[in-house]
Amino acid sequence: MQYTVNSMVENKINMKRLPAVEKKISDIRPGSDVRIRILGAVINCEGNTVVVDDGSGKTEILFENSVDYLKAGQFIRVVTRIIPMVDGFECRGECIQMLENFDVGLYKDTRKIINR
């Protein structure tokens, strides 16, 4: 059965997104990860593509719109969908959160406590 926007509203069909799980780039598993959050520094951005480094690795993230407003060195959080490919995966960005004045040391300490 195919749904249209109007039929979904009329029938009150709730379409839910999967939660975006926080992951390190090195821990991404294309077979099981669908939607993730990556926290890292912008290495490069050009057009609709941004390269992010989270300390465990680097990945290129593609967006529908231009990300030219980002600057190298900025710290950001990205919600992205993981698309499995034959030779790895592709990241399709959904949103970007700018993390100005973000305390990376405090964040790492907090993650250590949570992961105990």
Stockholm file with secondary structure:
# STOCKHOLM 1.0

chainA/1-116         MQYTVNSMVENKINMKRLPAVEKKISDIRPGSDVRIRILGAVINCEGNTVVVDDGSGKTEILFENSVDYLKAGQFIRVVTRIIPMVDGFECRGECIQMLENFDVGLYKDTRKIINR
#=GR chainA/1-116 SS CCCCHHHHHHTTCCCCCCCCEECCGGGCCTTTCCEEEEEEEEEEEETTEEEEECSSCEEEEECSSCCTTCCTTCEEEEEEEEEEETTEEEEEEEEEEECTTCCHHHHHHHHHHHTC
#=GC SS_cons         CCCCHHHHHHTTCCCCCCCCEECCGGGCCTTTCCEEEEEEEEEEEETTEEEEECSSCEEEEECSSCCTTCCTTCEEEEEEEEEEETTEEEEEEEEEEECTTCCHHHHHHHHHHHTC
//
